[in-house]
Amino acid sequence: MKKEHIFSVAVLLVLWAIAAASVGNDILIPYPMDTMKRFAMFFVSPSFYEAVGSTVLRVFRGFILSLGLALITCILAERSETFRHLFAPVQIITRTIPNISYMILALIWLGSEGAVSAVSFMILFPVFYNAFSSCLENEDPVLRDVDLLYPETFGMRLKTRIVPMLVPEILRTGKTAAGLGLKVGIMAEILGQVRTGIGRSMNFARLNLDTTGILAWTLVIILISVLSDGIFDWLLTEKSKEEQ
């Protein structure tokens, strides 16, 4: 962590402590130290790992499904202009439907447990598809001209040009999509009242006016997001080294 980041965090903690002291009510604003203590206590509780694991698994299923289907549809759209035109309305619909509509419909159709993965999929699919489509559309025009002069089979083009172009985009978009999927997934857990998960724990804290618990779980979400970003950053760095 850079010095500037440490300084920013320190300033935020000081402001938080001042606000808590000014209000003097832990239901409204708990002290940072109390929140940190609750956060640390999570790690000695087996139920904490069950909740985190359940949420991450649900979001991961939606993430992988949306990534895989977006890759398939983009490749098909690249191969067939007819397919691209036929799929365009679906792309517009998935991009414009409000998130809450996805959540409510998924709860009706799939129940609380299945809804989280389904909502993550429906939210993340247009993110992946639009990113991959833009990547392929921005291919170097010189390469397209070469392809006209020396045509390749689609399989060879897929292997030598399309996949190498998409791999870095998968990592860049995956970094953004992972954080978005986690937030949306937890919202769906709260709305669907799942049996176990971060969303259930946060909702339980809300019902008990346990603001300390809500903030402690928020720190857990931040930690998971930071770890996820770190993994994707590492993969992007390794990919850059390979290309050098």
Phi, psi and omega per residue, in radians:
M1 nan 2.325 -3.118
K2 -1.251 2.770 -3.138
K3 -1.047 -0.656 3.140
E4 -1.103 -0.659 3.123
H5 -1.152 -0.756 3.129
I6 -1.080 -0.730 3.129
F7 -1.102 -0.747 -3.136
S8 -1.099 -0.760 3.121
V9 -1.099 -0.737 -3.139
A10 -1.087 -0.744 3.119
V11 -1.092 -0.765 3.131
L12 -1.083 -0.705 3.126
L13 -1.140 -0.703 3.117
V14 -1.120 -0.786 3.117
L15 -1.104 -0.669 3.098
W16 -1.081 -0.814 -3.129
A17 -1.110 -0.694 3.115
I18 -1.119 -0.756 3.126
A19 -1.111 -0.723 3.132
A20 -1.125 -0.723 3.128
A21 -1.172 -0.614 -3.127
S22 -1.219 -0.699 -3.118
V23 -1.343 -0.747 3.125
G24 1.158 0.518 -3.139
N25 -2.503 1.939 -3.049
D26 -1.269 -0.194 3.044
I27 -1.273 -0.605 3.118
L28 -1.478 -0.984 -3.138
I29 -2.436 1.778 3.085
P30 -1.288 2.802 3.097
Y31 -1.231 2.552 3.118
P32 -0.972 -0.710 -3.107
M33 -1.101 -0.691 3.108
D34 -1.105 -0.707 3.118
T35 -1.141 -0.723 3.131
M36 -1.130 -0.668 3.109
K37 -1.111 -0.763 3.113
R38 -1.114 -0.716 3.110
F39 -1.040 -0.771 3.139
A40 -1.162 -0.616 3.140
M41 -1.141 -0.474 3.128
F42 -0.964 -0.679 -2.963
F43 -1.281 -0.118 3.061
V44 -1.839 0.135 -3.122
S45 -1.898 2.142 3.112
P46 -1.049 -0.567 -3.124
S47 -1.150 -0.459 3.103
F48 -1.103 -0.814 -3.123
Y49 -1.185 -0.580 3.074
E50 -1.136 -0.767 -3.139
A51 -1.119 -0.837 -3.123
V52 -1.117 -0.780 -3.132
G53 -1.073 -0.718 -3.140
S54 -1.111 -0.780 -3.139
T55 -1.141 -0.836 -3.121
V56 -1.069 -0.708 -3.137
L57 -1.133 -0.743 3.132
R58 -1.090 -0.816 -3.127
V59 -1.157 -0.678 -3.124
F60 -1.099 -0.690 3.104
R61 -1.053 -0.816 3.108
G62 -1.115 -0.674 3.136
F63 -1.075 -0.884 -3.100
I64 -1.139 -0.742 -3.136
L65 -1.111 -0.771 -3.141
S66 -1.164 -0.701 3.115
L67 -1.092 -0.846 -3.106
G68 -1.100 -0.807 -3.115
L69 -1.191 -0.634 3.103
A70 -1.118 -0.702 3.100
L71 -1.092 -0.805 -3.109
I72 -1.092 -0.827 -3.095
T73 -1.172 -0.643 3.110
C74 -1.153 -0.725 3.122
I75 -1.147 -0.721 3.086
L76 -1.119 -0.698 3.114
A77 -1.153 -0.596 3.107
E78 -1.219 -0.587 -3.124
R79 -1.380 -0.646 -3.032
S80 -2.226 2.050 3.092
E81 -1.163 -0.560 3.099
T82 -1.088 -0.797 3.114
F83 -1.083 -0.679 -3.130
R84 -1.062 -0.751 -3.140
H85 -1.226 -0.671 3.124
L86 -1.154 -0.592 -3.075
F87 -1.480 -0.269 -3.081
A88 -0.963 -0.787 3.110
P89 -1.074 -0.653 3.103
V90 -1.100 -0.718 3.115
Q91 -1.068 -0.762 -3.138
I92 -1.134 -0.740 -3.125
I93 -1.108 -0.826 -3.113
T94 -1.138 -0.484 -3.096
R95 -1.416 -0.446 -3.007
T96 -1.818 -0.298 3.141
I97 -1.156 2.295 3.126
P98 -1.079 2.556 -3.122
N99 -1.023 -0.672 -3.086
I100 -1.132 -0.531 3.094
S101 -1.144 -0.745 3.062
Y102 -0.987 -0.810 -3.068
M103 -1.100 -0.812 -3.097
I104 -1.146 -0.798 -3.138
L105 -1.114 -0.716 3.138
A106 -1.120 -0.659 3.104
L107 -1.142 -0.680 3.134
I108 -1.181 -0.759 -3.033
W109 -1.420 -0.659 -2.945
L110 -2.037 -0.188 -3.067
G111 1.417 3.039 -3.002
S112 -1.137 -0.696 -3.048
E113 -1.238 -0.773 -3.109
G114 -1.373 -0.333 -3.047
A115 -1.162 -0.601 -3.055
V116 -1.102 -0.849 3.118
S117 -1.126 -0.693 -3.127
A118 -1.137 -0.758 3.129
V119 -1.129 -0.755 3.104
S120 -1.027 -0.747 3.117
F121 -1.073 -0.852 -3.055
M122 -1.183 -0.521 3.113
I123 -1.369 -0.676 -3.023
L124 -1.486 -0.457 -3.099
F125 -0.972 -0.901 3.127
P126 -1.102 -0.496 3.099
V127 -1.106 -0.855 3.130
F128 -1.160 -0.823 -3.046
Y129 -1.074 -0.796 -3.134
N130 -1.117 -0.692 3.137
A131 -1.151 -0.776 -3.120
F132 -1.190 -0.691 3.126
S133 -1.091 -0.770 3.127
S134 -1.105 -0.678 3.133
C135 -1.077 -0.792 -3.121
L136 -1.235 -0.630 3.133
E137 -1.182 -0.474 -3.106
N138 -1.614 0.324 3.084
E139 -1.045 2.526 -3.124
D140 -0.942 2.142 3.140
P141 -0.997 -0.501 3.134
V142 -1.079 -0.703 3.139
L143 -1.148 -0.630 3.107
R144 -1.184 -0.657 3.101
D145 -1.142 -0.691 3.106
V146 -1.107 -0.649 -3.133
D147 -1.139 -0.571 3.107
L148 -1.216 -0.632 -3.137
L149 -1.354 -0.676 -3.109
Y150 -2.235 1.384 -3.062
P151 -1.042 2.447 3.065
E152 -2.001 2.770 3.000
T153 -1.192 2.700 -3.118
F154 -1.087 -0.635 3.127
G155 -1.063 -0.738 3.115
M156 -1.189 -0.709 3.119
R157 -1.134 -0.652 3.102
L158 -1.079 -0.741 -3.085
K159 -1.286 -0.725 -2.987
T160 -1.622 -0.396 -3.054
R161 -2.202 -0.864 -3.019
I162 -1.188 -0.909 -3.109
V163 -1.098 -0.816 3.096
P164 -1.022 -0.585 3.097
M165 -1.219 -0.661 -3.023
L166 -1.390 -0.484 -3.064
V167 -1.002 -0.893 3.092
P168 -1.068 -0.629 3.130
E169 -1.178 -0.611 3.076
I170 -1.046 -0.766 -3.120
L171 -1.213 -0.748 -3.139
R172 -1.148 -0.827 -3.139
T173 -1.239 -0.606 3.123
G174 -1.073 -0.624 3.105
K175 -1.066 -0.811 3.119
T176 -1.193 -0.762 -3.074
A177 -1.153 -0.584 -3.134
A178 -1.112 -0.785 3.103
G179 -1.140 -0.738 3.120
L180 -1.132 -0.746 -3.141
G181 -1.086 -0.663 3.117
L182 -1.106 -0.801 -3.133
K183 -1.109 -0.818 -3.121
V184 -1.151 -0.703 -3.135
G185 -1.084 -0.722 3.127
I186 -1.191 -0.661 3.060
M187 -1.053 -0.742 3.130
A188 -1.149 -0.619 3.090
E189 -1.116 -0.725 3.129
I190 -1.141 -0.787 -3.115
L191 -1.171 -0.696 -3.099
G192 -1.496 -0.182 3.129
Q193 0.937 1.051 3.122
V194 -1.157 2.868 -3.082
R195 -1.236 -0.638 3.112
T196 -2.601 2.578 -3.119
G197 2.646 2.950 3.125
I198 -1.098 -0.707 3.138
G199 -1.057 -0.730 3.115
R200 -1.116 -0.739 -3.129
S201 -1.123 -0.708 3.122
M202 -1.197 -0.660 3.119
N203 -1.171 -0.661 3.101
F204 -1.117 -0.716 3.096
A205 -1.127 -0.658 3.114
R206 -1.104 -0.780 -3.125
L207 -1.097 -0.502 -3.133
N208 -1.679 0.195 -3.111
L209 0.925 0.646 -3.114
D210 -1.666 1.382 -3.109
T211 -1.129 -0.572 3.094
T212 -1.049 -0.763 3.120
G213 -1.138 -0.712 3.129
I214 -1.072 -0.790 3.139
L215 -1.179 -0.622 3.110
A216 -1.136 -0.727 3.085
W217 -1.180 -0.552 3.065
T218 -1.096 -0.690 3.073
L219 -1.105 -0.616 3.090
V220 -1.100 -0.778 3.128
I221 -1.075 -0.740 3.107
I222 -1.077 -0.743 -3.142
L223 -1.082 -0.779 3.117
I224 -1.086 -0.728 3.137
S225 -1.126 -0.717 3.121
V226 -1.121 -0.751 3.108
L227 -1.095 -0.740 3.118
S228 -1.092 -0.800 3.113
D229 -1.063 -0.688 3.136
G230 -1.099 -0.695 3.123
I231 -1.115 -0.825 -3.134
F232 -1.168 -0.649 3.090
D233 -1.092 -0.715 3.120
W234 -1.117 -0.764 3.128
L235 -1.107 -0.689 3.103
L236 -1.145 -0.688 3.103
T237 -1.106 -0.780 3.129
E238 -1.113 -0.678 3.121
K239 -1.141 -0.685 3.108
S240 -1.117 -0.669 3.115
K241 -1.113 -0.681 3.139
E242 -1.127 -0.614 -3.076
E243 -1.384 -0.276 -3.117
Q244 -1.376 nan nan
